[in-house]
């Protein structure tokens, strides 16, 4: 009986690991990229139990599960402390006036525990607060609490789970709301103006996820990410991009976004900082992101306490240190990446018009 159970489990784990590598956009294939840590953990358990399987199946079960563990760890390890960091730490004597603390929180529209988020905002005093899934009710709670301390804002209250609010201590010159791929999914494009007048380009994103209730494919999500990646590449200024990307840090599409945009993930070499699912510890992965151009260093990054949402907030302090730009080895796209990105954007736009 144990051998039969292990055989079925191993076949499922092998199939999930294989599907995660197949470059197709169907939601059931892209979903296999999310639980890499969970798949690796289950495969490791099956590997141990294989020692007690029938003799004629023992070797292949052990080899198959070892292969699954190795394949998953290959993608997971860069988001642990076992590998080198990508974004260098800030100089201890750096100019704090050129640092920006950004807090990102998917609040979950029906969640009514706004006080938990507001308390943490007032405790940590970030320069910029980005909320996602925030509707009119959330705006009514946030405005009185934040309008005075964070006087600059962009507010997009929506009841379709894609509302977005940006509150900032820093001026937001030329802030725009754009609907890049679909006419019901907004994004915010703005500048953040530092006290010395230096400007940082900022993108706030929350694309539609690949899921049966949302989209049968990942095209809309991937198309929006890669379109923003192209924008960043064409205008290589100091840039921050943040939001709930409905994609994990190690996925094919997120890694391609980093290459196309020449942006870096400060998680790499520091930890996963898994933000979803807040209520289920075994089912967590890094879904909320902050990406930086090579002009920045990282002072600190942390996942904050629960706010009653299915996501934890995440916060990072990033410092603009132009003199250290050449210290970073930002990912770079090749011709195939740019061709694939252009094709994905074209297909996403065509699908959104159907």
ChimeraX attribute file (.defattr): number of C-alpha atoms within 10 A of each C-alpha:
attribute: neighborCount
match mode: 1-to-1
recipient: residues
	/A:1	8
	/A:2	11
	/A:3	18
	/A:4	12
	/A:5	12
	/A:6	22
	/A:7	20
	/A:8	11
	/A:9	17
	/A:10	23
	/A:11	15
	/A:12	13
	/A:13	22
	/A:14	20
	/A:15	14
	/A:16	21
	/A:17	23
	/A:18	15
	/A:19	17
	/A:20	22
	/A:21	15
	/A:22	13
	/A:23	11
	/A:24	14
	/A:25	19
	/A:26	17
	/A:27	18
	/A:28	18
	/A:29	21
	/A:30	25
	/A:31	20
	/A:32	20
	/A:33	24
	/A:34	21
	/A:35	19
	/A:36	25
	/A:37	20
	/A:38	15
	/A:39	22
	/A:40	23
	/A:41	16
	/A:42	17
	/A:43	27
	/A:44	18
	/A:45	14
	/A:46	22
	/A:47	24
	/A:48	14
	/A:49	16
	/A:50	24
	/A:51	14
	/A:52	12
	/A:53	20
	/A:54	14
	/A:55	11
	/A:56	9
	/A:57	16
	/A:58	18
	/A:59	14
	/A:60	14
	/A:61	26
	/A:62	20
	/A:63	13
	/A:64	19
	/A:65	26
	/A:66	17
	/A:67	17
	/A:68	26
	/A:69	24
	/A:70	15
	/A:71	17
	/A:72	21
	/A:73	17
	/A:74	12
	/A:75	16
	/A:76	18
	/A:77	17
	/A:78	21
	/A:79	23
	/A:80	16
	/A:81	14
	/A:82	12
	/A:83	13
	/A:84	13
	/A:85	19
	/A:86	22
	/A:87	27
	/A:88	17
	/A:89	15
	/A:90	21
	/A:91	13
	/A:92	8
	/A:93	6
	/A:94	13
	/A:95	12
	/A:96	13
	/A:97	11
	/A:98	18
	/A:99	20
	/A:100	23
	/A:101	19
	/A:102	21
	/A:103	28
	/A:104	26
	/A:105	26
	/A:106	27
	/A:107	28
	/A:108	21
	/A:109	20
	/A:110	15
	/A:111	15
	/A:112	15
	/A:113	16
	/A:114	17
	/A:115	14
	/A:116	13
	/A:117	22
	/A:118	15
	/A:119	13
	/A:120	17
	/A:121	17
	/A:122	12
	/A:123	9
	/A:124	12
	/A:125	16
	/A:126	21
	/A:127	19
	/A:128	21
	/A:129	21
	/A:130	23
	/A:131	26
	/A:132	25
	/A:133	24
	/A:134	28
	/A:135	24
	/A:136	15
	/A:137	16
	/A:138	23
	/A:139	20
	/A:140	11
	/A:141	15
	/A:142	19
	/A:143	16
	/A:144	10
	/A:145	16
	/A:146	20
	/A:147	14
	/A:148	10
	/A:149	14
	/A:150	20
	/A:151	14
	/A:152	17
	/A:153	21
	/A:154	18
	/A:155	18
	/A:156	21
	/A:157	20
	/A:158	20
	/A:159	14
	/A:160	12
	/A:161	20
	/A:162	23
	/A:163	25
	/A:164	30
	/A:165	24
	/A:166	19
	/A:167	25
	/A:168	21
	/A:169	22
	/A:170	18
	/A:171	20
	/A:172	24
	/A:173	14
	/A:174	9
	/A:175	16
	/A:176	13
	/A:177	15
	/A:178	13
	/A:179	12
	/A:180	18
	/A:181	26
	/A:182	18
	/A:183	10
	/A:184	13
	/A:185	21
	/A:186	21
	/A:187	22
	/A:188	22
	/A:189	20
	/A:190	20
	/A:191	22
	/A:192	24
	/A:193	17
	/A:194	18
	/A:195	11
	/A:196	8
	/A:197	10
	/A:198	12
	/A:199	20
	/A:200	20
	/A:201	20
	/A:202	20
	/A:203	21
	/A:204	25
	/A:205	26
	/A:206	26
	/A:207	25
	/A:208	25
	/A:209	23
	/A:210	24
	/A:211	16
	/A:212	11
	/A:213	7
	/A:214	11
	/A:215	15
	/A:216	15
	/A:217	21
	/A:218	27
	/A:219	27
	/A:220	27
	/A:221	25
	/A:222	28
	/A:223	25
	/A:224	27
	/A:225	26
	/A:226	25
	/A:227	21
	/A:228	20
	/A:229	21
	/A:230	19
	/A:231	12
	/A:232	23
	/A:233	17
	/A:234	11
	/A:235	11
	/A:236	15
	/A:237	14
	/A:238	22
	/A:239	23
	/A:240	23
	/A:241	21
	/A:242	19
	/A:243	25
	/A:244	26
	/A:245	23
	/A:246	23
	/A:247	27
	/A:248	24
	/A:249	27
	/A:250	22
	/A:251	19
	/A:252	18
	/A:253	23
	/A:254	20
	/A:255	18
	/A:256	23
	/A:257	27
	/A:258	23
	/A:259	22
	/A:260	27
	/A:261	29
	/A:262	22
	/A:263	28
	/A:264	25
	/A:265	22
	/A:266	26
	/A:267	24
	/A:268	22
	/A:269	18
	/A:270	19
	/A:271	20
	/A:272	23
	/A:273	21
	/A:274	23
	/A:275	23
	/A:276	23
	/A:277	17
	/A:278	20
	/A:279	14
	/A:280	9
	/A:281	10
	/A:282	11
	/A:283	14
	/A:284	20
	/A:285	23
	/A:286	23
	/A:287	21
	/A:288	26
	/A:289	25
	/A:290	25
	/A:291	20
	/A:292	25
	/A:293	26
	/A:294	27
	/A:295	24
	/A:296	29
	/A:297	26
	/A:298	22
	/A:299	19
	/A:300	13
	/A:301	20
	/A:302	14
	/A:303	16
	/A:304	19
	/A:305	14
	/A:306	18
	/A:307	24
	/A:308	19
	/A:309	22
	/A:310	17
	/A:311	25
	/A:312	26
	/A:313	26
	/A:314	22
	/A:315	22
	/A:316	19
	/A:317	20
	/A:318	26
	/A:319	22
	/A:320	28
	/A:321	19
	/A:322	12
	/A:323	9
	/A:324	15
	/A:325	17
	/A:326	10
	/A:327	13
	/A:328	17
	/A:329	13
	/A:330	20
	/A:331	19
	/A:332	15
	/A:333	19
	/A:334	10
	/A:335	9
	/A:336	9
	/A:337	15
	/A:338	16
	/A:339	11
	/A:340	13
	/A:341	24
	/A:342	16
	/A:343	12
	/A:344	22
	/A:345	21
	/A:346	15
	/A:347	14
	/A:348	21
	/A:349	17
	/A:350	12
	/A:351	13
	/A:352	12
	/A:353	9
	/A:354	5
